[in-house]
């Protein structure tokens, strides 16, 4: 029920790949561009478009030596002017996504653009808050970055240059990052207002924890926000208590209530919620998929990737068989409820257990 190419994506996501010297040299070029900016636990690898519009972010030893070993069967190679992902006798052409040129620059106030905005495939993501007010054991933000807020004008400027980048242009915007402290809730909402106002012709999505007093779905819609990502992450409450205590205290029901209110406001396909796959049992993840789907929300399956800077660095990613079963059974669930496995933007599927169905309106070029 899965194609050979889809199985390759699953294998790359959970096992990673090696990068040949010819491929490394071709990506780095004379300017020694980085292979990837590896800004987040789930985007630590190289983002690539494979044949037939399959997108994947494949972890590499450079940033994930904790689980990407020398025996990994997947290799990114370069020959005759083309990139290929090979595994034994199987080979598919690939197009690694280059690091945009703006990441070398600085904003008007002197802040490096790479501290403000990151382009992944066709989407630029800005993080108003660096670090995080809460600490989840699978996320690198609270362990690698000190908490601070960023200048609103700098954030807007970074988006503007990302949308015009000559190497890797962004086509839509995500406002995400760490959870703000309560005293910074007004600041966070000012960022939402400023970005949506400055780029009224571009889709702007918000990914954030629905803490009381932080998010108001109707106000966000009225300001021009296109969609929301309200990430449940774990369905099992006992696992959530141990691994993401701050979000556990907010309660699972808080997420469900907010999603139920947001779906009629934004519409189906505009509200999604991410589940971490491989940290809790298969049955718990599927319960989470159904709980979200029955509320009209698109579940997003994000395979757990242990980050070397986190308390879960010695854990192992889920197996390929586990991911296959989660995907196939989740697909059956969402079909029953008339929603989809998100995200619906095809290039943004690079770090999720999702495959294209022709519904995307974006193009990464």
Buried (B, 14 or more C-beta within 10 A) or exposed (E): EEEEBBBBBBBBBBBBBBBBEEBBEBBEEEEEBBBBBBBBBBBBBBBBBBEEBBBBBBBBBBBBEBBBEEEBEBBBBBEEEEBBBBBEEEBBEBBBBBBBBBBEEBBEEEBEBBBBBBBBBBBBBBBBBBBBBBBBBBBBBBBBBEBEBBBBEBBBBBBBBBBEBEEBBBBBBBBBBBBBBEEBBEBBBEBBBBBBEBBEEBBBBBBBBBBEEBBBBEEBBEBBBBBBBBBBBBBBEEBBEEBBEBBBEBEBEBBBEBBBBBBEBBEBBBBBBBBBBBBBEBEBBBBBBBBBBBBBBBBBBBBBBBBBBBBBBEBEBBEBEBBBBBBEBBBEBBEEBEBBBBBBBBBBBBBBBBBBEEEBEBEBE
